[in-house]
Amino acid sequence: MAYAAFRSIGAYAPKKILTNDELSKMVDTSDEWITKRTGIKERRIAAKNETTSDMGVEASKKAIERSGLDKSEIDMVICATISPDYFCMPSTATIISNKLGLGNVTAFDISAACTGFVYILSIAKAFIESGMKKNILIVGAEKLSAITDYTDRGTCILFGDGAGAAIISATENKNEAIIDVHTGADGTYADLLMTPNGGSGSAHDSLDQEAGSCFMQMKGNETFKVAVRTLTKDVVEILEANKIESSEINHFIPHQANYRIIKAVGDALKMKDEQVVLTVGKFGNTSGASIPMAMNEIYENGLLKSGELMLLDAFGGGLTWGSALVPFSPLK
């Protein structure tokens, strides 16, 4: 039987840093206000000519190199993004695949907002365990600055740009295998976090209306409450289903949305501080890129070792949510 193994991680963050003090010159806010409510100190902003696929390619190059595979062995590319290079088509995954020179491989995008990376992890696992694919490149990449309203202090303080990528490969060794992935969604909460424009349900009478509604809109207080409740419940369920105690988790890697959410969920699960991975202060909320960027941070700092167990947990617009129990199983 084929199992799916998490072989490598890579990430990319743009050079430009947007600090809280700089934001305070753009909207009515301050470093103290942002830090107290979110834990964010700065976020990265892509250059004007830097696309979501460009960032995805840079993260992918690292993941491929670290995997020990030749790029010719990759037979599928999946990208999770809500800020694609192009609206509708072509998919950002096809652009990434082309820029990497991967040839005629299966490539497509999915839209699950901040839960995107967990969703594509579940898809890759399914394709590999079915025997249809052997080595899959999964990419979470976002240029959220392109869909952020920098006059809205409720959202512009939160979001940043970046990308993360991983290689998921077939293995016959069950000890290397991704243990479990849970995903879910509830569209009754769709209006809590959305970009209203762009689809067949959002006809507008003027270009001004159209442009303004391309930005992300969020009901912050309601989203916070649902996020804490949902994230905690989902993690409890995946741990119980697999008979794993929270103390057995080496690295709890939640979506980096807001320090207060991460803290509340970690406390509810009785996670120790050293188990919880935090990068929200450095990168802000990078949606589908958030979890792989956080994972890459501990990898590059020498904190993620072969065989260690990661617990991923995410929540995003849709509303969507997901969790995963993932041993780190590099080939080299």
Contacts in CASP RR format, 6 or more apart in sequence:
PFRMAT RR
TARGET T0000
AUTHOR 0000-0000-0000
METHOD contacts of the structure
MODEL  1
MAYAAFRSIGAYAPKKILTNDELSKMVDTSDEWITKRTGIKERRIAAKNE
TTSDMGVEASKKAIERSGLDKSEIDMVICATISPDYFCMPSTATIISNKL
GLGNVTAFDISAACTGFVYILSIAKAFIESGMKKNILIVGAEKLSAITDY
TDRGTCILFGDGAGAAIISATENKNEAIIDVHTGADGTYADLLMTPNGGS
GSAHDSLDQEAGSCFMQMKGNETFKVAVRTLTKDVVEILEANKIESSEIN
HFIPHQANYRIIKAVGDALKMKDEQVVLTVGKFGNTSGASIPMAMNEIYE
NGLLKSGELMLLDAFGGGLTWGSALVPFSPLK
1 129 0 8 1.000
1 172 0 8 1.000
2 128 0 8 1.000
2 129 0 8 1.000
2 131 0 8 1.000
2 170 0 8 1.000
2 171 0 8 1.000
2 172 0 8 1.000
3 128 0 8 1.000
3 129 0 8 1.000
3 170 0 8 1.000
3 171 0 8 1.000
3 172 0 8 1.000
3 173 0 8 1.000
3 174 0 8 1.000
3 176 0 8 1.000
3 177 0 8 1.000
3 178 0 8 1.000
4 124 0 8 1.000
4 125 0 8 1.000
4 128 0 8 1.000
4 129 0 8 1.000
4 168 0 8 1.000
4 169 0 8 1.000
4 170 0 8 1.000
4 171 0 8 1.000
4 177 0 8 1.000
4 178 0 8 1.000
5 168 0 8 1.000
5 169 0 8 1.000
5 170 0 8 1.000
5 171 0 8 1.000
5 173 0 8 1.000
5 176 0 8 1.000
5 177 0 8 1.000
5 178 0 8 1.000
5 327 0 8 1.000
5 329 0 8 1.000
6 166 0 8 1.000
6 168 0 8 1.000
6 178 0 8 1.000
6 310 0 8 1.000
6 326 0 8 1.000
6 327 0 8 1.000
6 328 0 8 1.000
6 329 0 8 1.000
7 67 0 8 1.000
7 68 0 8 1.000
7 69 0 8 1.000
7 166 0 8 1.000
7 167 0 8 1.000
7 168 0 8 1.000
7 169 0 8 1.000
7 329 0 8 1.000
7 330 0 8 1.000
7 331 0 8 1.000
8 63 0 8 1.000
8 64 0 8 1.000
8 66 0 8 1.000
8 67 0 8 1.000
8 68 0 8 1.000
8 166 0 8 1.000
8 167 0 8 1.000
8 330 0 8 1.000
8 331 0 8 1.000
9 62 0 8 1.000
9 63 0 8 1.000
9 66 0 8 1.000
9 164 0 8 1.000
9 165 0 8 1.000
9 166 0 8 1.000
9 292 0 8 1.000
9 295 0 8 1.000
9 296 0 8 1.000
9 299 0 8 1.000
9 304 0 8 1.000
10 59 0 8 1.000
10 60 0 8 1.000
10 62 0 8 1.000
10 63 0 8 1.000
10 66 0 8 1.000
10 164 0 8 1.000
10 165 0 8 1.000
10 166 0 8 1.000
10 292 0 8 1.000
10 296 0 8 1.000
10 299 0 8 1.000
11 59 0 8 1.000
11 62 0 8 1.000
11 162 0 8 1.000
11 163 0 8 1.000
11 164 0 8 1.000
11 165 0 8 1.000
11 289 0 8 1.000
11 292 0 8 1.000
11 293 0 8 1.000
11 295 0 8 1.000
11 296 0 8 1.000
11 297 0 8 1.000
12 55 0 8 1.000
12 56 0 8 1.000
12 58 0 8 1.000
12 59 0 8 1.000
12 62 0 8 1.000
12 162 0 8 1.000
12 163 0 8 1.000
12 164 0 8 1.000
13 44 0 8 1.000
13 161 0 8 1.000
13 162 0 8 1.000
13 283 0 8 1.000
13 293 0 8 1.000
14 44 0 8 1.000
14 45 0 8 1.000
14 46 0 8 1.000
14 47 0 8 1.000
14 50 0 8 1.000
14 55 0 8 1.000
14 161 0 8 1.000
14 162 0 8 1.000
15 44 0 8 1.000
15 47 0 8 1.000
16 44 0 8 1.000
16 45 0 8 1.000
16 46 0 8 1.000
16 47 0 8 1.000
17 42 0 8 1.000
17 43 0 8 1.000
17 44 0 8 1.000
17 45 0 8 1.000
18 42 0 8 1.000
18 43 0 8 1.000
18 44 0 8 1.000
18 45 0 8 1.000
18 160 0 8 1.000
19 31 0 8 1.000
19 41 0 8 1.000
19 42 0 8 1.000
20 29 0 8 1.000
20 30 0 8 1.000
20 31 0 8 1.000
20 34 0 8 1.000
20 35 0 8 1.000
20 40 0 8 1.000
20 41 0 8 1.000
20 42 0 8 1.000
20 157 0 8 1.000
21 31 0 8 1.000
23 29 0 8 1.000
23 34 0 8 1.000
23 156 0 8 1.000
23 157 0 8 1.000
24 30 0 8 1.000
24 31 0 8 1.000
26 150 0 8 1.000
26 151 0 8 1.000
26 156 0 8 1.000
27 150 0 8 1.000
27 151 0 8 1.000
27 152 0 8 1.000
27 153 0 8 1.000
27 156 0 8 1.000
27 157 0 8 1.000
28 153 0 8 1.000
29 153 0 8 1.000
29 157 0 8 1.000
31 41 0 8 1.000
34 40 0 8 1.000
34 41 0 8 1.000
34 157 0 8 1.000
35 41 0 8 1.000
37 258 0 8 1.000
37 260 0 8 1.000
38 157 0 8 1.000
38 158 0 8 1.000
38 258 0 8 1.000
38 259 0 8 1.000
38 260 0 8 1.000
38 280 0 8 1.000
38 284 0 8 1.000
39 258 0 8 1.000
39 259 0 8 1.000
39 260 0 8 1.000
39 280 0 8 1.000
39 281 0 8 1.000
40 157 0 8 1.000
40 158 0 8 1.000
40 258 0 8 1.000
40 259 0 8 1.000
40 280 0 8 1.000
40 281 0 8 1.000
40 284 0 8 1.000
40 285 0 8 1.000
41 281 0 8 1.000
41 282 0 8 1.000
42 281 0 8 1.000
42 282 0 8 1.000
42 283 0 8 1.000
42 284 0 8 1.000
43 159 0 8 1.000
43 160 0 8 1.000
43 161 0 8 1.000
43 283 0 8 1.000
43 284 0 8 1.000
43 285 0 8 1.000
43 286 0 8 1.000
44 160 0 8 1.000
44 161 0 8 1.000
44 162 0 8 1.000
44 283 0 8 1.000
44 286 0 8 1.000
45 145 0 8 1.000
45 160 0 8 1.000
45 161 0 8 1.000
46 54 0 8 1.000
46 55 0 8 1.000
46 143 0 8 1.000
46 145 0 8 1.000
46 146 0 8 1.000
46 161 0 8 1.000
46 162 0 8 1.000
50 143 0 8 1.000
51 85 0 8 1.000
51 95 0 8 1.000
51 143 0 8 1.000
52 81 0 8 1.000
52 83 0 8 1.000
52 84 0 8 1.000
52 85 0 8 1.000
52 92 0 8 1.000
52 141 0 8 1.000
52 142 0 8 1.000
52 143 0 8 1.000
52 163 0 8 1.000
53 85 0 8 1.000
53 92 0 8 1.000
53 95 0 8 1.000
53 96 0 8 1.000
53 99 0 8 1.000
53 141 0 8 1.000
54 99 0 8 1.000
55 141 0 8 1.000
55 142 0 8 1.000
55 143 0 8 1.000
55 161 0 8 1.000
55 162 0 8 1.000
55 163 0 8 1.000
55 289 0 8 1.000
56 79 0 8 1.000
56 96 0 8 1.000
56 139 0 8 1.000
56 140 0 8 1.000
56 141 0 8 1.000
56 162 0 8 1.000
56 163 0 8 1.000
56 164 0 8 1.000
56 165 0 8 1.000
57 96 0 8 1.000
57 99 0 8 1.000
57 100 0 8 1.000
58 163 0 8 1.000
59 139 0 8 1.000
59 140 0 8 1.000
59 141 0 8 1.000
59 162 0 8 1.000
59 163 0 8 1.000
59 164 0 8 1.000
59 165 0 8 1.000
59 289 0 8 1.000
59 292 0 8 1.000
59 296 0 8 1.000
60 96 0 8 1.000
60 100 0 8 1.000
60 137 0 8 1.000
60 139 0 8 1.000
60 165 0 8 1.000
61 100 0 8 1.000
62 165 0 8 1.000
62 296 0 8 1.000
63 137 0 8 1.000
63 164 0 8 1.000
63 165 0 8 1.000
63 166 0 8 1.000
63 167 0 8 1.000
64 71 0 8 1.000
64 74 0 8 1.000
64 100 0 8 1.000
64 137 0 8 1.000
64 167 0 8 1.000
66 167 0 8 1.000
66 330 0 8 1.000
66 332 0 8 1.000
67 135 0 8 1.000
67 167 0 8 1.000
67 169 0 8 1.000
67 330 0 8 1.000
67 331 0 8 1.000
68 331 0 8 1.000
68 332 0 8 1.000
69 135 0 8 1.000
69 167 0 8 1.000
69 169 0 8 1.000
69 331 0 8 1.000
71 100 0 8 1.000
71 101 0 8 1.000
71 102 0 8 1.000
72 102 0 8 1.000
73 134 0 8 1.000
73 135 0 8 1.000
74 102 0 8 1.000
74 105 0 8 1.000
74 135 0 8 1.000
74 136 0 8 1.000
74 137 0 8 1.000
74 167 0 8 1.000
75 105 0 8 1.000
75 106 0 8 1.000
75 133 0 8 1.000
75 134 0 8 1.000
75 135 0 8 1.000
75 136 0 8 1.000
76 105 0 8 1.000
76 106 0 8 1.000
76 107 0 8 1.000
76 124 0 8 1.000
76 127 0 8 1.000
76 133 0 8 1.000
76 135 0 8 1.000
76 136 0 8 1.000
76 137 0 8 1.000
77 93 0 8 1.000
77 94 0 8 1.000
77 96 0 8 1.000
77 97 0 8 1.000
77 102 0 8 1.000
77 105 0 8 1.000
77 106 0 8 1.000
77 107 0 8 1.000
77 108 0 8 1.000
77 136 0 8 1.000
77 137 0 8 1.000
77 138 0 8 1.000
77 139 0 8 1.000
78 93 0 8 1.000
78 107 0 8 1.000
78 108 0 8 1.000
78 109 0 8 1.000
78 110 0 8 1.000
78 120 0 8 1.000
78 123 0 8 1.000
78 124 0 8 1.000
78 136 0 8 1.000
78 137 0 8 1.000
78 138 0 8 1.000
78 139 0 8 1.000
79 91 0 8 1.000
79 92 0 8 1.000
79 93 0 8 1.000
79 96 0 8 1.000
79 107 0 8 1.000
79 108 0 8 1.000
79 109 0 8 1.000
79 110 0 8 1.000
79 120 0 8 1.000
79 138 0 8 1.000
79 139 0 8 1.000
79 140 0 8 1.000
79 141 0 8 1.000
80 109 0 8 1.000
80 110 0 8 1.000
80 111 0 8 1.000
80 112 0 8 1.000
80 116 0 8 1.000
80 117 0 8 1.000
80 119 0 8 1.000
80 120 0 8 1.000
80 138 0 8 1.000
80 139 0 8 1.000
80 140 0 8 1.000
80 141 0 8 1.000
80 288 0 8 1.000
81 92 0 8 1.000
81 109 0 8 1.000
81 111 0 8 1.000
81 140 0 8 1.000
81 141 0 8 1.000
81 142 0 8 1.000
81 287 0 8 1.000
81 288 0 8 1.000
82 111 0 8 1.000
82 113 0 8 1.000
82 142 0 8 1.000
82 144 0 8 1.000
82 147 0 8 1.000
82 195 0 8 1.000
82 287 0 8 1.000
82 288 0 8 1.000
83 142 0 8 1.000
83 143 0 8 1.000
83 144 0 8 1.000
83 146 0 8 1.000
83 147 0 8 1.000
83 287 0 8 1.000
84 91 0 8 1.000
84 92 0 8 1.000
84 109 0 8 1.000
85 92 0 8 1.000
85 95 0 8 1.000
86 92 0 8 1.000
87 198 0 8 1.000
91 107 0 8 1.000
91 108 0 8 1.000
91 109 0 8 1.000
92 109 0 8 1.000
92 141 0 8 1.000
93 107 0 8 1.000
93 108 0 8 1.000
93 109 0 8 1.000
93 139 0 8 1.000
94 107 0 8 1.000
94 108 0 8 1.000
96 107 0 8 1.000
96 139 0 8 1.000
96 141 0 8 1.000
97 103 0 8 1.000
97 105 0 8 1.000
97 107 0 8 1.000
102 137 0 8 1.000
106 133 0 8 1.000
110 116 0 8 1.000
110 119 0 8 1.000
110 120 0 8 1.000
110 123 0 8 1.000
112 118 0 8 1.000
112 119 0 8 1.000
112 183 0 8 1.000
112 185 0 8 1.000
112 316 0 8 1.000
112 317 0 8 1.000
112 318 0 8 1.000
112 320 0 8 1.000
113 193 0 8 1.000
113 287 0 8 1.000
113 288 0 8 1.000
113 316 0 8 1.000
113 317 0 8 1.000
113 318 0 8 1.000
113 320 0 8 1.000
114 255 0 8 1.000
114 257 0 8 1.000
114 285 0 8 1.000
114 287 0 8 1.000
114 288 0 8 1.000
114 290 0 8 1.000
114 314 0 8 1.000
114 315 0 8 1.000
114 316 0 8 1.000
114 317 0 8 1.000
114 320 0 8 1.000
115 183 0 8 1.000
115 255 0 8 1.000
115 288 0 8 1.000
115 314 0 8 1.000
115 315 0 8 1.000
115 316 0 8 1.000
115 317 0 8 1.000
115 320 0 8 1.000
115 321 0 8 1.000
115 322 0 8 1.000
116 140 0 8 1.000
116 287 0 8 1.000
116 288 0 8 1.000
116 314 0 8 1.000
116 320 0 8 1.000
117 138 0 8 1.000
117 140 0 8 1.000
117 164 0 8 1.000
117 288 0 8 1.000
117 289 0 8 1.000
117 290 0 8 1.000
117 291 0 8 1.000
117 292 0 8 1.000
117 312 0 8 1.000
117 314 0 8 1.000
118 181 0 8 1.000
118 183 0 8 1.000
118 291 0 8 1.000
118 312 0 8 1.000
118 313 0 8 1.000
118 314 0 8 1.000
118 322 0 8 1.000
118 323 0 8 1.000
118 324 0 8 1.000
119 183 0 8 1.000
119 320 0 8 1.000
119 322 0 8 1.000
120 138 0 8 1.000
120 139 0 8 1.000
120 140 0 8 1.000
121 138 0 8 1.000
121 166 0 8 1.000
121 168 0 8 1.000
121 178 0 8 1.000
121 181 0 8 1.000
121 312 0 8 1.000
121 324 0 8 1.000
121 326 0 8 1.000
122 181 0 8 1.000
122 183 0 8 1.000
122 324 0 8 1.000
123 138 0 8 1.000
124 133 0 8 1.000
124 136 0 8 1.000
124 138 0 8 1.000
124 168 0 8 1.000
125 168 0 8 1.000
125 178 0 8 1.000
125 181 0 8 1.000
127 133 0 8 1.000
127 136 0 8 1.000
128 134 0 8 1.000
128 136 0 8 1.000
128 168 0 8 1.000
128 169 0 8 1.000
128 170 0 8 1.000
131 170 0 8 1.000
133 170 0 8 1.000
134 169 0 8 1.000
134 170 0 8 1.000
135 167 0 8 1.000
135 168 0 8 1.000
135 169 0 8 1.000
135 170 0 8 1.000
136 167 0 8 1.000
136 168 0 8 1.000
136 169 0 8 1.000
137 165 0 8 1.000
137 166 0 8 1.000
137 167 0 8 1.000
138 165 0 8 1.000
138 166 0 8 1.000
138 167 0 8 1.000
138 168 0 8 1.000
139 163 0 8 1.000
139 164 0 8 1.000
139 165 0 8 1.000
140 163 0 8 1.000
140 164 0 8 1.000
140 165 0 8 1.000
140 288 0 8 1.000
140 289 0 8 1.000
140 292 0 8 1.000
141 162 0 8 1.000
141 163 0 8 1.000
141 164 0 8 1.000
141 165 0 8 1.000
141 288 0 8 1.000
141 289 0 8 1.000
142 160 0 8 1.000
142 161 0 8 1.000
142 162 0 8 1.000
142 163 0 8 1.000
142 286 0 8 1.000
142 287 0 8 1.000
142 288 0 8 1.000
142 289 0 8 1.000
143 161 0 8 1.000
143 162 0 8 1.000
144 159 0 8 1.000
144 160 0 8 1.000
144 161 0 8 1.000
144 216 0 8 1.000
144 285 0 8 1.000
144 286 0 8 1.000
144 287 0 8 1.000
145 159 0 8 1.000
145 160 0 8 1.000
145 161 0 8 1.000
147 195 0 8 1.000
147 214 0 8 1.000
147 215 0 8 1.000
147 216 0 8 1.000
148 155 0 8 1.000
148 156 0 8 1.000
148 159 0 8 1.000
148 160 0 8 1.000
148 215 0 8 1.000
148 216 0 8 1.000
149 155 0 8 1.000
149 156 0 8 1.000
149 212 0 8 1.000
149 215 0 8 1.000
149 216 0 8 1.000
150 156 0 8 1.000
152 215 0 8 1.000
152 217 0 8 1.000
154 218 0 8 1.000
154 220 0 8 1.000
155 215 0 8 1.000
155 216 0 8 1.000
155 217 0 8 1.000
155 218 0 8 1.000
158 257 0 8 1.000
158 258 0 8 1.000
158 284 0 8 1.000
158 285 0 8 1.000
159 216 0 8 1.000
159 284 0 8 1.000
159 285 0 8 1.000
159 286 0 8 1.000
159 287 0 8 1.000
160 283 0 8 1.000
160 284 0 8 1.000
160 285 0 8 1.000
160 286 0 8 1.000
161 286 0 8 1.000
162 283 0 8 1.000
162 286 0 8 1.000
162 289 0 8 1.000
162 293 0 8 1.000
163 289 0 8 1.000
163 292 0 8 1.000
163 293 0 8 1.000
164 289 0 8 1.000
164 292 0 8 1.000
164 293 0 8 1.000
164 296 0 8 1.000
165 292 0 8 1.000
166 292 0 8 1.000
166 295 0 8 1.000
168 178 0 8 1.000
169 331 0 8 1.000
171 177 0 8 1.000
171 329 0 8 1.000
175 327 0 8 1.000
176 327 0 8 1.000
176 329 0 8 1.000
177 327 0 8 1.000
177 329 0 8 1.000
178 324 0 8 1.000
178 325 0 8 1.000
178 326 0 8 1.000
178 327 0 8 1.000
179 242 0 8 1.000
179 244 0 8 1.000
179 309 0 8 1.000
179 325 0 8 1.000
179 326 0 8 1.000
179 327 0 8 1.000
180 238 0 8 1.000
180 241 0 8 1.000
180 242 0 8 1.000
180 324 0 8 1.000
180 325 0 8 1.000
181 322 0 8 1.000
181 323 0 8 1.000
181 324 0 8 1.000
181 325 0 8 1.000
182 234 0 8 1.000
182 237 0 8 1.000
182 238 0 8 1.000
182 241 0 8 1.000
182 322 0 8 1.000
182 323 0 8 1.000
182 324 0 8 1.000
183 320 0 8 1.000
183 321 0 8 1.000
183 322 0 8 1.000
184 320 0 8 1.000
184 321 0 8 1.000
184 322 0 8 1.000
185 318 0 8 1.000
185 319 0 8 1.000
185 320 0 8 1.000
185 321 0 8 1.000
186 318 0 8 1.000
186 319 0 8 1.000
187 318 0 8 1.000
187 319 0 8 1.000
189 226 0 8 1.000
189 317 0 8 1.000
189 318 0 8 1.000
189 319 0 8 1.000
190 317 0 8 1.000
190 318 0 8 1.000
190 319 0 8 1.000
191 219 0 8 1.000
192 218 0 8 1.000
192 219 0 8 1.000
192 220 0 8 1.000
192 222 0 8 1.000
192 223 0 8 1.000
192 226 0 8 1.000
192 317 0 8 1.000
192 319 0 8 1.000
193 216 0 8 1.000
193 217 0 8 1.000
193 218 0 8 1.000
193 219 0 8 1.000
193 223 0 8 1.000
193 316 0 8 1.000
193 317 0 8 1.000
193 318 0 8 1.000
193 319 0 8 1.000
194 216 0 8 1.000
194 217 0 8 1.000
194 317 0 8 1.000
194 318 0 8 1.000
195 213 0 8 1.000
195 214 0 8 1.000
195 215 0 8 1.000
195 216 0 8 1.000
195 217 0 8 1.000
196 202 0 8 1.000
196 213 0 8 1.000
196 217 0 8 1.000
197 204 0 8 1.000
197 210 0 8 1.000
197 211 0 8 1.000
197 212 0 8 1.000
197 213 0 8 1.000
197 214 0 8 1.000
198 210 0 8 1.000
198 213 0 8 1.000
198 214 0 8 1.000
202 213 0 8 1.000
204 210 0 8 1.000
204 213 0 8 1.000
224 258 0 8 1.000
224 260 0 8 1.000
224 261 0 8 1.000
226 315 0 8 1.000
226 319 0 8 1.000
227 257 0 8 1.000
227 261 0 8 1.000
227 315 0 8 1.000
227 316 0 8 1.000
228 261 0 8 1.000
228 264 0 8 1.000
228 265 0 8 1.000
228 268 0 8 1.000
230 315 0 8 1.000
230 319 0 8 1.000
230 321 0 8 1.000
231 254 0 8 1.000
231 261 0 8 1.000
231 265 0 8 1.000
231 313 0 8 1.000
231 314 0 8 1.000
231 315 0 8 1.000
231 321 0 8 1.000
232 264 0 8 1.000
232 265 0 8 1.000
232 268 0 8 1.000
232 269 0 8 1.000
234 313 0 8 1.000
234 321 0 8 1.000
234 322 0 8 1.000
234 323 0 8 1.000
235 265 0 8 1.000
235 269 0 8 1.000
235 311 0 8 1.000
235 313 0 8 1.000
235 323 0 8 1.000
236 269 0 8 1.000
237 323 0 8 1.000
238 311 0 8 1.000
238 323 0 8 1.000
238 324 0 8 1.000
238 325 0 8 1.000
239 245 0 8 1.000
239 246 0 8 1.000
239 311 0 8 1.000
239 325 0 8 1.000
242 325 0 8 1.000
244 309 0 8 1.000
244 325 0 8 1.000
246 252 0 8 1.000
246 269 0 8 1.000
246 270 0 8 1.000
246 271 0 8 1.000
246 275 0 8 1.000
248 309 0 8 1.000
249 271 0 8 1.000
249 275 0 8 1.000
249 309 0 8 1.000
249 310 0 8 1.000
249 311 0 8 1.000
250 275 0 8 1.000
250 305 0 8 1.000
250 308 0 8 1.000
250 309 0 8 1.000
250 310 0 8 1.000
251 275 0 8 1.000
251 277 0 8 1.000
251 295 0 8 1.000
251 298 0 8 1.000
251 303 0 8 1.000
251 304 0 8 1.000
251 308 0 8 1.000
251 309 0 8 1.000
251 310 0 8 1.000
251 311 0 8 1.000
252 266 0 8 1.000
252 269 0 8 1.000
252 271 0 8 1.000
252 275 0 8 1.000
252 276 0 8 1.000
252 277 0 8 1.000
252 310 0 8 1.000
252 311 0 8 1.000
252 313 0 8 1.000
253 277 0 8 1.000
253 291 0 8 1.000
253 294 0 8 1.000
253 295 0 8 1.000
253 298 0 8 1.000
253 310 0 8 1.000
253 311 0 8 1.000
253 312 0 8 1.000
253 313 0 8 1.000
254 261 0 8 1.000
254 262 0 8 1.000
254 265 0 8 1.000
254 266 0 8 1.000
254 276 0 8 1.000
254 277 0 8 1.000
254 291 0 8 1.000
254 312 0 8 1.000
254 313 0 8 1.000
254 314 0 8 1.000
255 285 0 8 1.000
255 288 0 8 1.000
255 290 0 8 1.000
255 291 0 8 1.000
255 313 0 8 1.000
255 314 0 8 1.000
255 315 0 8 1.000
255 316 0 8 1.000
256 262 0 8 1.000
256 278 0 8 1.000
256 279 0 8 1.000
256 280 0 8 1.000
256 281 0 8 1.000
256 283 0 8 1.000
256 284 0 8 1.000
256 285 0 8 1.000
256 286 0 8 1.000
256 290 0 8 1.000
256 291 0 8 1.000
256 293 0 8 1.000
256 294 0 8 1.000
257 280 0 8 1.000
257 285 0 8 1.000
257 290 0 8 1.000
257 315 0 8 1.000
257 316 0 8 1.000
258 280 0 8 1.000
258 285 0 8 1.000
259 278 0 8 1.000
259 280 0 8 1.000
259 281 0 8 1.000
262 276 0 8 1.000
262 278 0 8 1.000
262 280 0 8 1.000
265 313 0 8 1.000
266 276 0 8 1.000
277 294 0 8 1.000
277 295 0 8 1.000
277 297 0 8 1.000
277 298 0 8 1.000
278 294 0 8 1.000
279 290 0 8 1.000
279 293 0 8 1.000
279 294 0 8 1.000
279 297 0 8 1.000
282 297 0 8 1.000
283 290 0 8 1.000
283 293 0 8 1.000
286 293 0 8 1.000
287 316 0 8 1.000
288 314 0 8 1.000
290 314 0 8 1.000
291 312 0 8 1.000
291 314 0 8 1.000
295 304 0 8 1.000
295 310 0 8 1.000
298 304 0 8 1.000
304 310 0 8 1.000
304 328 0 8 1.000
305 328 0 8 1.000
306 328 0 8 1.000
306 329 0 8 1.000
306 330 0 8 1.000
307 327 0 8 1.000
307 328 0 8 1.000
307 329 0 8 1.000
308 327 0 8 1.000
308 328 0 8 1.000
309 325 0 8 1.000
309 326 0 8 1.000
309 327 0 8 1.000
309 328 0 8 1.000
310 324 0 8 1.000
310 325 0 8 1.000
310 326 0 8 1.000
310 327 0 8 1.000
310 328 0 8 1.000
311 323 0 8 1.000
311 324 0 8 1.000
311 325 0 8 1.000
311 326 0 8 1.000
312 322 0 8 1.000
312 323 0 8 1.000
312 324 0 8 1.000
312 326 0 8 1.000
313 322 0 8 1.000
313 323 0 8 1.000
314 320 0 8 1.000
314 321 0 8 1.000
314 322 0 8 1.000
314 323 0 8 1.000
315 321 0 8 1.000
315 322 0 8 1.000
END
